[in-house]
Amino acid sequence: MSLFKKPRKKQNKVSILPNFVLLDSAELDIDLFIKDFQDEWGIKIPAMDENVEKDSEFPMIVVEFDNMKIVVSLMPAPIPNGEAVDNAKTNFRWPNAVEVAESHKAHVLIIVMPLGEQSLLEVATLQTKLCVTCLKQPNAIAINAAGTVFDPDFYKDSAHFAFENKAFPIMNHVFFGLYSNDDGKTFSGYTYGLSNLGKQDIEILDSNQNANEVLEFMVDISTYIIESDAILKDGETIGFTAEQKIPITESDGIAVDGKTLKIGF
């Protein structure tokens, strides 16, 4: 396993950040996108002429739906400043992430903005569905989301697994990083993306548990925090049984900028 330790920038504002689907050619089939979205999710995008541009250099959808604003737009160039390549370096799960990111020729910008009382979770869920559909475009090769670059199959499978189990698609919005400071004797982990959902990112430092156990625990804790709207606090404990009392401390982040919650797992 190749492990990366790379500091992540914490966002200062709670928001659902844009996602970017990486393409190997500067094309976006709007008709196919609208059809696939309706077929897969049973949701019809109001495709009025003023909301859809098909035949320009920048084909796009800009539409209000369910009191949210959707933007899906082709950007006929790579993501600027090498951002996708830098983000791809964090994804230890996908050995080809950097190579694929380096090869992209264009990208699709996907934004969902609430216009009313929708929760961040509702906005994030709709954005996930739009991204899954966009990854069905024949020239889609990856997605830049949650501060990393995901394999399309991983992203789509994670979303479908969550929705089939009536769960929030945590793996699509939070990146779970893993690294070791001592050649695998202990493992540390961090989240990147919880802050965009209104929660503090968490870290586990130098755990004696194995890598899979550290990752699984971080996923379980993050899912609980999001789905239960839980607020963890410095000095408290957390556990999934009556006997389990794992300490929580707040301090400056090690692999994530800003304050993070350290879980003593």
Backbone bond lengths (Angstrom), bond angles and torsions (degrees), N, CA, C in turn:
res aa  C-N    CA-C-N  psi(-1)  N-CA   C-N-CA  omega(-1)  CA-C   N-CA-C  phi
1 M - - - 1.471 - - 1.519 109.29 -
2 S 1.295 115.54 128.91 1.463 120.03 176.03 1.518 108.64 -91.70
3 L 1.328 116.54 121.50 1.452 120.43 -175.20 1.516 110.17 -110.30
4 F 1.321 116.47 139.36 1.448 121.23 -179.17 1.518 109.41 -117.70
5 K 1.295 115.56 139.04 1.454 121.32 170.50 1.515 106.88 -120.71
6 K 1.312 115.90 105.93 1.458 119.44 -177.30 1.511 108.73 -137.93
7 P 1.335 118.62 122.83 1.459 119.86 178.59 1.519 111.29 -58.62
8 R 1.313 115.39 138.97 1.456 121.70 179.07 1.517 108.61 -109.71
9 K 1.297 117.86 145.67 1.457 121.68 176.98 1.525 109.66 -82.81
10 K 1.306 116.64 124.70 1.456 119.98 175.87 1.520 109.24 -81.52
11 Q 1.335 116.08 138.41 1.456 120.47 178.64 1.530 109.95 -76.11
12 N 1.324 116.34 141.41 1.456 120.36 -179.36 1.518 113.01 -84.29
13 K 1.326 116.18 -19.68 1.455 120.52 -175.84 1.516 109.74 -120.52
14 V 1.333 116.82 136.27 1.454 121.59 176.61 1.520 108.75 -71.18
15 S 1.324 116.52 117.82 1.459 119.91 -179.04 1.510 109.18 -166.16
16 I 1.340 115.39 159.68 1.447 120.63 171.69 1.522 106.77 -90.04
17 L 1.306 116.73 110.90 1.449 120.96 -174.23 1.525 110.79 -74.95
18 P 1.328 117.50 155.59 1.465 119.89 174.62 1.522 110.98 -59.39
19 N 1.315 116.11 147.34 1.456 122.03 169.99 1.523 108.06 -110.01
20 F 1.324 115.84 156.23 1.459 120.82 -176.82 1.528 109.32 -131.27
21 V 1.313 116.62 118.78 1.461 121.05 174.49 1.523 107.97 -89.27
22 L 1.327 116.58 122.36 1.455 121.83 -177.40 1.529 110.01 -82.66
23 L 1.332 115.97 137.85 1.466 122.35 -176.53 1.523 110.17 -123.08
24 D 1.343 115.54 150.93 1.462 118.50 175.11 1.521 112.51 -95.47
25 S 1.337 117.01 4.17 1.465 122.70 172.34 1.522 108.37 -155.03
26 A 1.315 116.94 154.59 1.468 121.66 -174.91 1.521 111.04 -85.55
27 E 1.332 115.32 69.02 1.465 121.74 -179.40 1.518 109.74 -139.59
28 L 1.331 116.62 143.07 1.458 123.10 173.24 1.515 108.16 -141.70
29 D 1.325 116.07 115.17 1.463 121.93 -179.72 1.531 108.26 -86.43
30 I 1.325 115.83 96.98 1.464 121.06 -176.34 1.520 111.37 -63.49
31 D 1.330 117.86 -42.72 1.473 120.53 -179.82 1.522 110.72 -60.84
32 L 1.329 116.77 -43.14 1.464 120.44 178.86 1.519 110.34 -64.86
33 F 1.333 116.67 -41.45 1.457 120.25 179.07 1.523 111.33 -59.02
34 I 1.332 116.97 -48.99 1.468 121.13 -178.69 1.523 110.66 -62.03
35 K 1.341 116.92 -42.30 1.466 120.68 179.53 1.523 110.95 -65.05
36 D 1.331 117.01 -47.22 1.468 120.30 -179.28 1.525 111.47 -62.13
37 F 1.333 116.41 -38.97 1.461 119.74 -178.84 1.526 110.55 -64.31
38 Q 1.314 116.34 -43.56 1.467 119.64 179.64 1.523 110.89 -68.54
39 D 1.334 117.07 -42.15 1.467 120.05 -178.75 1.520 111.76 -63.77
40 E 1.328 116.63 -40.35 1.463 119.39 -174.09 1.515 113.42 -80.85
41 W 1.329 116.93 -39.52 1.461 120.02 -171.62 1.526 113.49 -111.82
42 G 1.329 117.39 -5.25 1.459 120.15 -178.43 1.508 112.95 66.65
43 I 1.333 116.50 26.33 1.461 122.40 -178.72 1.523 108.21 -117.69
44 K 1.305 116.78 126.66 1.456 120.97 179.88 1.518 109.78 -98.30
45 I 1.322 115.87 122.03 1.466 120.87 175.76 1.517 108.07 -78.63
46 P 1.329 118.54 126.19 1.469 120.39 177.94 1.532 110.15 -63.89
47 A 1.323 116.74 94.32 1.463 121.19 -171.23 1.521 111.47 -92.97
48 M 1.320 117.02 57.98 1.451 120.91 176.03 1.522 109.88 -73.99
49 D 1.312 116.29 155.67 1.459 120.95 -174.31 1.516 112.42 -55.20
50 E 1.336 117.34 -39.00 1.460 119.46 -176.14 1.523 112.43 -74.16
51 N 1.348 117.02 -10.70 1.456 120.41 -177.66 1.521 113.29 -100.89
52 V 1.315 117.56 -12.56 1.456 121.28 -172.66 1.515 109.96 -129.84
53 E 1.324 115.14 131.02 1.467 121.35 175.11 1.525 107.26 -119.32
54 K 1.329 116.38 114.36 1.460 120.38 -174.25 1.524 113.39 -103.51
55 D 1.307 117.71 -33.10 1.465 121.09 -163.99 1.515 113.62 -111.45
56 S 1.316 117.87 33.43 1.454 120.42 177.43 1.519 109.28 -118.82
57 E 1.330 115.78 -178.32 1.463 120.07 176.37 1.522 111.22 -67.81
58 F 1.335 115.56 -21.67 1.460 121.10 -178.62 1.522 110.57 -122.88
59 P 1.346 118.94 70.71 1.459 119.65 176.94 1.529 110.48 -59.66
60 M 1.337 115.66 138.59 1.469 118.15 -174.55 1.518 111.45 -157.97
61 I 1.325 114.31 163.35 1.458 124.58 169.35 1.522 106.87 -122.43
62 V 1.302 117.40 127.39 1.460 122.75 172.29 1.514 106.16 -132.47
63 V 1.329 116.98 107.23 1.456 119.81 -170.88 1.524 110.48 -149.08
64 E 1.318 115.91 148.07 1.461 121.22 172.61 1.518 108.52 -93.22
65 F 1.335 114.17 131.62 1.462 120.01 -176.58 1.517 109.00 -144.62
66 D 1.332 116.88 125.49 1.464 121.99 176.75 1.533 111.07 51.84
67 N 1.330 114.69 42.71 1.466 122.69 178.98 1.529 112.52 62.15
68 M 1.333 115.30 30.59 1.457 121.89 172.37 1.521 108.03 -133.25
69 K 1.320 116.82 151.60 1.459 121.54 177.21 1.518 109.17 -102.99
70 I 1.339 115.05 126.81 1.459 122.07 -179.03 1.524 109.15 -107.89
71 V 1.313 116.16 132.39 1.461 121.78 171.71 1.526 107.97 -126.53
72 V 1.323 116.07 122.28 1.470 123.06 173.82 1.517 105.64 -128.85
73 S 1.327 117.77 112.46 1.461 119.96 -170.58 1.517 111.84 -141.28
74 L 1.327 115.94 132.82 1.455 120.47 174.53 1.523 110.23 -73.52
75 M 1.321 116.11 132.73 1.454 123.10 172.20 1.528 106.04 -115.51
76 P 1.333 117.88 107.40 1.469 120.79 -170.29 1.522 114.04 -79.39
77 A 1.321 115.88 52.09 1.468 122.28 178.69 1.528 107.49 -163.68
78 P 1.327 117.69 159.71 1.472 119.88 175.63 1.530 111.10 -62.68
79 I 1.314 116.76 160.99 1.463 121.54 175.03 1.526 108.06 -62.16
80 P 1.324 118.10 130.70 1.469 121.10 -173.15 1.534 113.82 -63.30
81 N 1.324 113.92 158.09 1.470 123.80 170.54 1.531 113.97 62.36
82 G 1.325 116.43 22.19 1.463 119.21 177.99 1.501 114.62 64.89
83 E 1.335 117.16 21.71 1.464 120.41 -174.62 1.524 112.12 -60.93
84 A 1.334 117.12 -42.68 1.463 119.50 -178.18 1.524 111.57 -63.50
85 V 1.321 116.51 -40.82 1.464 119.78 179.64 1.522 110.31 -65.45
86 D 1.320 117.66 -44.11 1.464 120.55 177.90 1.525 111.17 -60.71
87 N 1.325 116.39 -44.83 1.463 119.52 -179.98 1.525 112.03 -65.68
88 A 1.331 116.17 -34.84 1.466 119.89 -178.88 1.528 111.85 -62.38
89 K 1.318 117.55 -26.51 1.463 121.32 -177.71 1.521 112.44 -65.97
90 T 1.317 118.18 -18.17 1.467 120.77 -178.86 1.522 112.76 -82.73
91 N 1.340 118.21 -17.70 1.469 119.72 -169.09 1.525 111.41 -87.33
92 F 1.330 115.49 89.17 1.463 120.91 -179.43 1.521 112.47 -68.46
93 R 1.341 117.49 -14.58 1.457 120.32 -179.88 1.532 113.05 -78.24
94 W 1.331 117.56 -19.11 1.462 120.78 -173.22 1.526 109.24 -125.82
95 P 1.330 117.41 98.28 1.466 120.76 -176.86 1.523 113.97 -59.22
96 N 1.340 117.78 -27.22 1.464 120.99 -177.11 1.527 113.80 -93.03
97 A 1.323 117.28 8.69 1.469 120.04 -172.50 1.529 112.02 -59.04
98 V 1.310 117.10 -46.91 1.468 119.96 -176.88 1.522 110.60 -66.56
99 E 1.304 116.64 -45.08 1.471 120.53 179.88 1.520 111.30 -59.32
100 V 1.325 116.61 -44.06 1.460 120.44 179.72 1.529 110.75 -66.02
101 A 1.326 116.46 -44.06 1.469 119.78 179.60 1.533 110.89 -61.26
102 E 1.304 117.04 -39.44 1.460 120.46 179.20 1.523 112.34 -64.42
103 S 1.331 116.83 -25.98 1.467 120.79 -174.51 1.522 114.03 -88.46
104 H 1.340 118.47 -8.94 1.465 117.49 -172.86 1.520 111.09 -71.85
105 K 1.346 114.27 144.42 1.468 122.11 -175.54 1.531 112.53 -107.82
106 A 1.315 116.75 -19.13 1.464 122.03 -176.92 1.519 107.82 -159.63
107 H 1.341 116.51 174.28 1.457 118.91 178.01 1.521 110.25 -152.50
108 V 1.327 114.80 160.45 1.457 121.85 176.23 1.523 108.35 -109.09
109 L 1.306 115.59 125.12 1.460 122.62 176.99 1.521 108.29 -86.02
110 I 1.344 117.23 128.46 1.467 121.78 -179.87 1.527 108.47 -128.04
111 I 1.339 114.83 117.07 1.460 122.09 -178.28 1.525 109.00 -129.13
112 V 1.330 116.15 140.01 1.464 122.06 170.23 1.525 107.15 -128.36
113 M 1.337 115.82 126.60 1.470 120.47 -178.47 1.525 109.60 -123.69
114 P 1.340 118.40 130.08 1.457 120.12 177.53 1.531 110.69 -71.29
115 L 1.323 115.21 140.03 1.460 120.48 177.05 1.521 111.81 -110.23
116 G 1.318 116.15 -5.32 1.460 120.16 -178.24 1.512 110.93 -142.43
117 E 1.328 116.30 -126.28 1.461 121.69 -173.19 1.522 113.02 -99.46
118 Q 1.325 118.13 13.36 1.462 119.53 179.53 1.527 110.90 -60.56
119 S 1.311 114.91 141.43 1.458 119.80 177.91 1.525 109.65 -78.00
120 L 1.320 115.23 162.62 1.457 119.81 174.48 1.524 111.02 -59.08
121 L 1.321 117.47 -32.47 1.459 120.04 -179.36 1.524 111.10 -68.24
122 E 1.334 117.22 -38.41 1.464 120.02 177.30 1.525 110.41 -65.77
123 V 1.317 116.49 -41.88 1.463 120.79 178.80 1.526 109.93 -63.73
124 A 1.324 116.32 -45.21 1.462 120.55 -178.74 1.522 111.60 -64.28
125 T 1.328 116.63 -37.28 1.461 120.17 179.61 1.523 111.07 -65.38
126 L 1.327 117.52 -44.48 1.462 120.32 178.33 1.525 110.38 -64.03
127 Q 1.324 117.14 -41.21 1.459 119.77 178.82 1.527 110.85 -60.87
128 T 1.324 117.16 -41.38 1.462 120.95 178.68 1.519 110.91 -59.11
129 K 1.330 116.99 -43.99 1.466 120.69 -179.64 1.521 111.25 -64.45
130 L 1.324 117.07 -39.65 1.462 120.33 177.14 1.530 110.72 -63.50
131 C 1.321 116.83 -41.36 1.466 120.47 -179.41 1.525 111.48 -67.00
132 V 1.330 116.67 -42.02 1.463 119.93 177.50 1.521 110.12 -57.93
133 T 1.330 116.33 -44.84 1.460 120.26 179.45 1.520 111.05 -63.97
134 C 1.315 117.74 -42.89 1.469 120.65 -179.33 1.523 111.22 -63.06
135 L 1.324 117.35 -32.41 1.460 120.56 179.21 1.522 112.46 -69.04
136 K 1.319 117.74 -7.58 1.467 121.15 174.46 1.527 112.20 -83.74
137 Q 1.322 117.33 -10.00 1.457 119.25 175.28 1.538 108.35 -59.49
138 P 1.325 117.78 137.10 1.471 119.73 -173.61 1.518 114.51 -62.02
139 N 1.330 118.61 -19.92 1.461 121.38 -179.86 1.523 113.35 -102.76
140 A 1.344 117.71 10.48 1.471 121.37 178.29 1.524 109.66 -79.92
141 I 1.328 116.68 130.89 1.470 120.05 -175.30 1.528 113.70 -122.81
142 A 1.334 118.74 -13.59 1.469 121.52 -178.86 1.514 108.35 -174.03
143 I 1.335 115.87 172.57 1.460 120.30 174.45 1.517 109.64 -137.16
144 N 1.320 115.22 132.27 1.462 123.29 175.94 1.537 107.25 -93.86
145 A 1.333 115.75 108.02 1.461 121.27 -177.41 1.521 108.51 -153.29
146 A 1.327 116.75 153.33 1.471 122.77 176.97 1.517 111.75 54.66
147 G 1.332 116.92 33.03 1.446 120.58 175.45 1.511 115.49 75.06
148 T 1.356 116.82 14.31 1.458 120.24 178.54 1.522 108.68 -143.20
149 V 1.316 116.77 -173.79 1.467 121.94 174.85 1.518 107.79 -122.53
150 F 1.331 116.02 120.29 1.456 122.35 -175.81 1.525 111.51 -99.29
151 D 1.322 115.20 145.89 1.450 122.01 166.88 1.532 108.36 -63.54
152 P 1.343 118.50 135.99 1.474 119.51 -178.41 1.520 113.63 -55.73
153 D 1.343 117.26 -42.01 1.465 119.70 -178.65 1.523 110.97 -65.40
154 F 1.338 117.25 -40.44 1.460 120.00 177.49 1.521 110.16 -60.49
155 Y 1.317 117.24 -46.60 1.461 121.35 -178.15 1.525 110.67 -62.38
156 K 1.330 117.32 -48.08 1.471 120.93 -178.17 1.527 110.90 -65.96
157 D 1.330 117.13 -44.60 1.469 120.02 -178.83 1.522 111.35 -64.57
158 S 1.333 116.92 -40.15 1.469 120.25 179.04 1.523 111.13 -62.55
159 A 1.334 115.98 -42.08 1.469 120.23 179.65 1.515 110.85 -64.57
160 H 1.320 116.70 -48.51 1.466 119.63 -178.18 1.524 111.49 -63.26
161 F 1.336 117.16 -39.68 1.462 119.99 178.59 1.528 110.14 -60.80
162 A 1.331 116.67 -43.82 1.466 120.54 179.99 1.525 111.03 -63.63
163 F 1.327 116.93 -49.43 1.460 119.93 -176.22 1.531 111.68 -66.28
164 E 1.325 116.88 -37.42 1.469 119.78 178.01 1.528 111.59 -64.31
165 N 1.329 116.13 -27.68 1.466 120.59 179.74 1.529 112.42 -101.51
166 K 1.360 114.88 14.91 1.467 121.39 178.24 1.525 111.48 53.65
167 A 1.320 115.52 41.57 1.461 122.07 -179.19 1.522 109.71 -117.08
168 F 1.329 115.47 161.08 1.456 120.04 174.68 1.527 108.83 -72.42
169 P 1.332 119.15 139.59 1.473 121.22 -177.79 1.533 111.60 -76.62
170 I 1.300 115.26 71.44 1.460 121.24 -172.25 1.526 112.03 -61.96
171 M 1.341 117.41 -37.33 1.456 120.80 -176.67 1.520 112.36 -69.45
172 N 1.329 117.27 -17.12 1.457 121.45 179.68 1.521 112.93 -89.16
173 H 1.328 116.74 -14.42 1.467 120.24 -175.39 1.520 113.90 -122.30
174 V 1.313 116.85 -11.51 1.457 120.60 178.36 1.525 108.40 -128.87
175 F 1.330 116.03 126.90 1.460 119.68 175.06 1.521 108.87 -92.11
176 F 1.327 115.17 132.79 1.458 121.64 179.87 1.522 108.45 -106.81
177 G 1.332 115.54 103.75 1.454 121.20 -178.38 1.517 111.35 -87.87
178 L 1.306 115.60 153.06 1.463 121.70 -177.54 1.524 109.16 -143.14
179 Y 1.322 116.70 137.42 1.457 120.30 176.97 1.524 109.29 -156.10
180 S 1.320 115.18 166.52 1.458 121.31 177.73 1.520 109.23 -131.44
181 N 1.314 115.89 137.10 1.463 121.29 177.63 1.524 112.96 -93.19
182 D 1.344 116.23 -5.93 1.472 118.75 -173.29 1.529 111.69 -140.91
183 D 1.325 114.96 43.06 1.475 121.33 175.21 1.525 113.04 57.17
184 G 1.318 115.86 39.76 1.458 119.50 172.03 1.511 115.88 90.13
185 K 1.320 117.66 4.72 1.474 118.78 175.78 1.524 110.05 -72.28
186 T 1.316 116.09 -39.09 1.463 121.77 173.41 1.524 107.82 -132.31
187 F 1.342 115.67 163.42 1.462 120.55 -179.08 1.524 110.26 -131.40
188 S 1.324 114.39 143.47 1.460 122.05 175.57 1.525 108.36 -120.79
189 G 1.326 115.38 151.82 1.461 119.52 179.47 1.511 111.10 -143.04
190 Y 1.333 115.33 162.28 1.462 120.17 178.78 1.518 109.42 -151.27
191 T 1.318 115.39 157.88 1.457 120.94 173.00 1.517 109.11 -107.18
192 Y 1.319 115.22 149.00 1.456 121.39 170.75 1.521 107.08 -134.23
193 G 1.324 116.40 113.33 1.452 119.98 -179.76 1.512 114.00 133.36
194 L 1.323 118.13 -21.07 1.463 119.46 177.41 1.525 110.77 -60.43
195 S 1.345 116.49 -34.70 1.463 119.45 -179.05 1.522 111.78 -64.59
196 N 1.338 117.49 -28.63 1.461 120.12 177.03 1.519 112.15 -72.94
197 L 1.330 116.34 -14.26 1.465 121.94 178.23 1.532 110.96 -105.50
198 G 1.314 115.84 15.77 1.456 120.01 174.28 1.513 114.88 85.84
199 K 1.344 117.92 13.62 1.460 121.83 -179.87 1.524 109.91 -123.68
200 Q 1.321 115.93 164.59 1.453 119.51 176.36 1.523 110.42 -81.78
201 D 1.330 115.37 141.12 1.453 118.62 172.87 1.518 109.56 -67.82
202 I 1.334 115.60 154.30 1.464 121.18 -176.89 1.524 110.15 -120.03
203 E 1.317 115.17 155.95 1.464 121.84 175.84 1.518 109.65 -136.96
204 I 1.316 115.27 147.91 1.460 123.72 169.61 1.523 105.99 -120.15
205 L 1.315 117.44 127.01 1.463 121.03 -173.05 1.525 111.50 -114.18
206 D 1.336 115.60 125.86 1.466 123.22 170.86 1.528 112.17 49.33
207 S 1.323 115.24 52.92 1.460 120.84 179.98 1.526 110.98 -78.66
208 N 1.323 115.52 144.22 1.468 120.58 175.14 1.525 112.39 -80.90
209 Q 1.328 117.12 -6.88 1.460 120.67 176.26 1.532 108.82 -73.44
210 N 1.346 116.37 159.49 1.459 117.86 -179.49 1.524 110.89 -76.56
211 A 1.322 115.93 171.44 1.466 121.22 -173.14 1.522 111.95 -58.90
212 N 1.334 117.02 -44.67 1.468 119.86 -178.50 1.521 111.49 -64.11
213 E 1.321 117.13 -38.86 1.460 120.31 179.86 1.534 111.27 -66.68
214 V 1.332 116.75 -38.27 1.467 120.21 177.83 1.526 109.87 -64.41
215 L 1.322 117.16 -46.51 1.463 120.55 179.50 1.525 111.59 -62.53
216 E 1.332 115.95 -46.87 1.465 120.06 -178.30 1.522 110.88 -61.17
217 F 1.334 116.61 -40.95 1.458 119.56 -179.56 1.522 111.06 -65.73
218 M 1.334 117.60 -41.79 1.460 120.39 178.56 1.527 111.15 -62.47
219 V 1.331 116.62 -41.13 1.469 120.40 178.78 1.521 110.10 -63.96
220 D 1.334 117.05 -45.16 1.467 121.05 -179.05 1.526 111.07 -62.57
221 I 1.334 117.08 -45.46 1.464 120.67 -179.73 1.524 110.38 -64.24
222 S 1.319 117.40 -43.85 1.470 120.85 -178.46 1.515 111.33 -65.31
223 T 1.323 117.07 -40.97 1.461 120.73 177.73 1.522 110.84 -62.11
224 Y 1.329 115.72 -43.22 1.471 120.24 177.45 1.525 110.73 -60.72
225 I 1.326 116.90 -45.01 1.470 120.87 -178.45 1.522 110.62 -60.00
226 I 1.329 117.15 -45.51 1.464 121.23 -176.15 1.521 111.26 -72.66
227 E 1.319 117.09 -51.26 1.471 120.07 -173.76 1.522 112.34 -70.71
228 S 1.331 117.75 -29.28 1.463 121.22 -179.92 1.517 112.72 -97.39
229 D 1.326 116.43 -1.27 1.463 121.84 -175.74 1.530 110.00 52.10
230 A 1.332 115.06 42.50 1.460 120.80 -177.14 1.524 110.46 -81.64
231 I 1.314 115.74 150.11 1.456 122.31 176.25 1.527 107.38 -120.71
232 L 1.324 116.00 113.28 1.456 120.52 177.40 1.522 109.13 -88.59
233 K 1.324 115.53 143.38 1.463 119.56 -175.32 1.516 111.46 -129.00
234 D 1.316 114.05 150.78 1.452 121.82 176.34 1.527 110.29 -56.10
235 G 1.337 116.55 131.87 1.458 121.11 177.69 1.508 114.50 92.41
236 E 1.331 117.62 -10.87 1.462 120.62 178.21 1.526 109.98 -86.87
237 T 1.325 115.49 177.49 1.461 121.35 173.81 1.522 108.46 -125.69
238 I 1.323 115.32 161.95 1.460 120.82 177.34 1.512 108.73 -140.89
239 G 1.314 116.53 151.68 1.460 120.98 177.49 1.514 110.40 -170.65
240 F 1.319 115.64 159.41 1.463 120.51 -179.77 1.530 112.30 -99.97
241 T 1.337 116.42 0.81 1.465 121.52 172.63 1.523 107.81 -134.10
242 A 1.343 115.78 167.88 1.458 120.03 -179.22 1.528 111.18 -64.18
243 E 1.348 116.19 -28.96 1.451 119.89 -177.01 1.528 112.69 -86.04
244 Q 1.317 116.79 -23.93 1.464 120.40 -174.77 1.531 110.44 -79.20
245 K 1.314 116.57 116.95 1.462 121.29 -179.98 1.529 108.01 -131.40
246 I 1.304 115.10 92.01 1.461 121.84 -175.73 1.524 108.66 -96.80
247 P 1.331 118.91 125.86 1.469 120.82 -174.48 1.530 112.83 -72.23
248 I 1.338 114.37 148.88 1.460 122.63 177.78 1.529 108.10 -120.78
249 T 1.318 116.35 129.65 1.463 120.31 174.74 1.522 108.93 -131.64
250 E 1.312 116.25 148.28 1.460 121.71 177.80 1.523 109.20 -109.17
251 S 1.333 115.79 130.93 1.462 120.18 178.31 1.524 108.87 -161.66
252 D 1.318 116.47 177.02 1.461 120.22 179.06 1.523 110.18 -59.61
253 G 1.332 115.21 140.00 1.450 120.36 -178.17 1.521 113.02 -67.11
254 I 1.320 115.81 148.42 1.460 122.09 176.05 1.532 109.97 -94.14
255 A 1.320 117.41 -49.91 1.466 121.92 179.79 1.519 111.83 -107.00
256 V 1.328 116.75 -1.16 1.459 122.36 -179.90 1.524 107.43 -133.66
257 D 1.321 117.23 134.60 1.460 120.20 178.93 1.529 111.05 -67.60
258 G 1.311 116.10 149.98 1.456 121.20 177.90 1.513 111.72 88.19
259 K 1.316 116.50 -172.13 1.462 122.11 178.90 1.532 110.10 -78.53
260 T 1.328 115.88 136.67 1.462 120.53 174.51 1.522 109.19 -130.26
261 L 1.323 115.34 162.00 1.454 121.81 175.49 1.521 108.33 -94.48
262 K 1.326 115.75 120.71 1.460 120.97 178.15 1.533 108.59 -91.27
263 I 1.329 115.55 123.88 1.465 121.25 178.02 1.518 108.27 -102.04
264 G 1.323 116.79 121.10 1.459 121.54 -174.32 1.509 112.88 -81.31
265 F 1.311 116.12 62.84 1.461 122.30 -175.71 1.534 110.04 -90.63
